[in-house]
Amino acid sequence: MKKIDVAYISKKINQLNKKIHRAEEQGNDNKVWWRKMKFDKLISKVKSKVKK
């Protein structure tokens, strides 16, 4: 099982951010929308882990 820590989530955020920008360039709004939802979820996880 993977250790879910701030560094791991940050890496996933960076990967997702690249995918969002690529989808925006291609004009695929549906992918952008779903990925931004996932992005917000990861950001909230990071904030909750940093608070602890």
Residue pairs with C-beta under 8 A, 6 or more apart in sequence:
2 8
5 49
6 46
6 49
6 50
9 42
9 45
9 46
9 49
10 46
12 42
13 39
13 42
13 43
13 46
16 35
16 38
16 39
16 42
17 39
19 31
19 35
20 32
20 35
20 36
20 39
23 31
23 32
23 35
24 32
